[in-house]
């Protein structure tokens, strides 16, 4: 039986993107895989007055169980209301790769879906994206498409080489598909190992020239950045100090993300940073407390640390804090 996302207290992304572009900030799109990550996201955004997009990949949906996930989203809305917050919350499919998966998510209460057909040739990308839009829009569900390919590996998404978005294609793509937002490739990358460099200073800058040309060709249209974790050095070091092996992990500098958020980019996706915080804090806690076996102890510490990091991102990187 199909579930209407409005019954769960969710919203689609249309209005939140409009406000983000007017306010020159980006809505955080945080991926989660379990209850503790979800609690951290809702605490950070609810207490900080930030709109939020809860992102779920195919793998995360399978891990959490699609039925349970529906009630987790409904519970997340109730949790923020208990905090006295009335922030808008969307539930979004991240990197959906088939029409059937997008339909299944829409029918189970998602308010937004991404159809990522960027691995197909241009015309096939348009055809599949348009098919999803034609199913979603009558149900008032928003759709994100993608042009260009991001390198890197994260969950079900992987590509060895990035292909920058061609600005000359964006108008045609949006016009023919009817998508509500567009993910573009300007130098971000999936995962924690985004660049083959030796230091932060060697990280190549984002291609703001491509972003600016896309913005000129699609004035007022919502642009999305994927693979935008900063791969926080503090947590990379913590993981390595407590038994991990993450040599060569670098992310997108926060100042570049803030610059992007003040432009047409109104949604920024962050996944790896959440994983790093949880992993680092769990490793540290168990190393320092070798007799501990209560998951509430080590996951509770990770939950607290993640909430603090997300508050920082909302306020100083995305600019979304205090908007609601």
Secondary structure, 3 states (H helix, E strand, C coil): CCECHHHHCCCCCHHHHHHHHHHCCCEEEEECCCHHHHHHHHHHHHHHCCCEEEEECHHHHHHHCHHHHHHHHHHHHHHHHHCCCCCCEEEEEEEECCHHHHHHHHHECCCEEEECCCCCCHHHHHHHHHHHHHHHHHHCCEEEEEECECCEEECCEEECCCECCCHHHHHHHHHHHCCCEEEECCCCCECCECCCCCCHHHCCCCCHHHHHHHHHHCCCCEEEECCCCCCCHHHHHHHHHCCCCCCCCECCCHHHHHHHHCCCEEEEEECHHHHHHHHHHHHHHHHHCCCCCCHHHHHHHHHHHHHHHHHHHHHHHHCCCCCC
